[in-house]
């Protein structure tokens, strides 16, 4: 897999990448993609994946699998869908986000979430550049949409997603525990 050829970022505990990589292969296989690729990044605890599963339903599929077979999730912490991969330069990111953010309806709200790893770009400069192109209301605490910018060294993964499309095994396990009380 080329460094810019991924559509999922997954996080795990530091130094548990090998176990998480194996776990992700098993999970993707159960979900119907036995050819999914999983690869470590230069960042400890972060993996990039390439799957053929629809990114916008993957979070729900993972949540359902966790409810049915919670033992499968021991190392995978979060799974983030990535719609576009670009160079990690503000103007390039801005132009790419401008294209994919058009599907946010005019009456709905958004939040920009930037996660940077091994990059000196200033988050606020990036947020200002992106926000200037999205003529929608901002809601930082309960947005309808999340504009996700994941920067890893010189590569940026971008998505415009609903909050429920971000999968967190910790959050899902907590929900399961609350239901059993």
Beta strands, then each sheet from edge to edge (+ up, - down):
strand 1: 8-11
strand 2: 37-40
strand 3: 46-50
strand 4: 78-81
strand 5: 84-87
strand 6: 109-117
strand 7: 137-138
strand 8: 145-152
strand 9: 155-161
strand 10: 167-168
sheet 1: 2+ 3- 1+ 4- 10+
sheet 2: 5+ 9- 8+ 6+ 7+
end
